[in-house]
Amino acid sequence: MILEEIMKRRSGRAFSDKPISDEMLNSILEASRWAPSCGNTQAWNFIVLRDPDVLAQAHEALSMGNAYAKAAPVMILVAAKEDGGCPAHNLPYFTMDVGLAVENMLLQAVHLGLMGHPTAGWNEDQLKELTGIPDEYRIVTVVFIGYEGAPAMLDERLQEKENAPRKRKELSEIVHWNAW
Ligand SMILES: Cc1cc2nc3c(=O)[nH]c(=O)nc-3n(C[C@H](O)[C@H](O)[C@H](O)COP(=O)(O)O)c2cc1C
């Protein structure tokens, strides 16, 4: 009953360094830009890193816990202006625009037989300086994309995480019918 890509998507850590074709990368970016956004503001920007020298420098900005992602051949920084979304309800809707675009990105990657992993563990100032992202933009997330590699490339702790089933709260905990 649920879309296959939604159920197959997971934030895996064992990336192969096999390159991704231009066609695949373009379709992933296309899928991202067709996401809905508040007032159609489309607050998202995608800074795609795949030059090996640039990637090597960007890897220095990753937290230790995200070192696994260095194998991925593509790193997409998703940046938006804090006032780039719509101003309704005094809520930071730019993050919602980005979130929706990123989910499209992840599902399209799964559709193509690839794996995408969104992250928050990196140094924003370092990545901004490296890529020249203007001061008024924030990096909301960094998505690693690549083919799935062999879990044996990960240390024991990460292999355990890699093989663990995905978990979610039960609907009964989060759905409120007609009233809270
Ligand atoms: C905004 C955001 C930030 C995340 N940051 C990290 C991260 O820094 N490192 C990491 O390994 N996973 C990160 N994740 C992945 C989550 O841990 C993962 O989505 C969650 O555990 C659910 O697992 P699943 O995506 O495999 O279903 C992040 C996910 C999101 C949406």
The ligand as an ORCA input file, in Angstrom:
! r2SCAN-3c Opt
* xyz 0 1
  C      18.038     16.738      9.578
  C      18.693     15.385      9.715
  C      19.974     15.324     10.225
  C      20.616     14.074     10.327
  N      21.911     14.043     10.757
  C      22.589     12.878     10.702
  C      23.997     12.850     10.964
  O      24.638     13.885     11.224
  N      24.619     11.656     10.900
  C      23.975     10.500     10.580
  O      24.627      9.444     10.510
  N      22.645     10.498     10.314
  C      21.947     11.651     10.347
  N      20.608     11.673     10.026
  C      19.906     10.419      9.650
  C      18.969      9.956     10.759
  O      19.728      9.435     11.816
  C      17.978      8.926     10.195
  O      17.181      9.535      9.213
  C      17.074      8.334     11.289
  O      17.822      7.609     12.220
  C      16.004      7.396     10.693
  O      16.625      6.364      9.960
  P      16.280      6.084      8.418
  O      16.572      7.385      7.665
  O      17.248      4.995      8.009
  O      14.870      5.692      8.314
  C      19.938     12.890      9.944
  C      18.627     12.978      9.433
  C      18.018     14.208      9.309
  C      16.638     14.280      8.712
*
